Amino acid sequence: MVLFHYPDIWLEFARWHAGSGGGAAAAAAVLDKGRRALPPALALHFAAADLAEAGGELAGGCLSSLHCTLYLA
């Protein structure tokens, strides 16, 4: 994939999945793959955190584990 190393492409692809009926799960999968491909791209980490927060996945103290994931990745 020629555009594999561009975080904006991953973000747009995740937005497309979220808006076209693929749903949040498909968007989260795209962002996870993008985060593995580009660990230093903070925009991908923040977009994944926003998606998780919107889905209610950060309730109950999971923020600390996400925080560790961001800084230890």
Stockholm file with secondary structure:
# STOCKHOLM 1.0

chainA/1-73         MVLFHYPDIWLEFARWHAGSGGGAAAAAAVLDKGRRALPPALALHFAAADLAEAGGELAGGCLSSLHCTLYLA
#=GR chainA/1-73 SS CTTTTCHHHHHHHHHHHHHTTSHHHHHHHHHHHHHHHCTTCHHHHHHHHHHHHHTTTTTTSTHHHHHHHHHHC
#=GC SS_cons        CTTTTCHHHHHHHHHHHHHTTSHHHHHHHHHHHHHHHCTTCHHHHHHHHHHHHHTTTTTTSTHHHHHHHHHHC
//
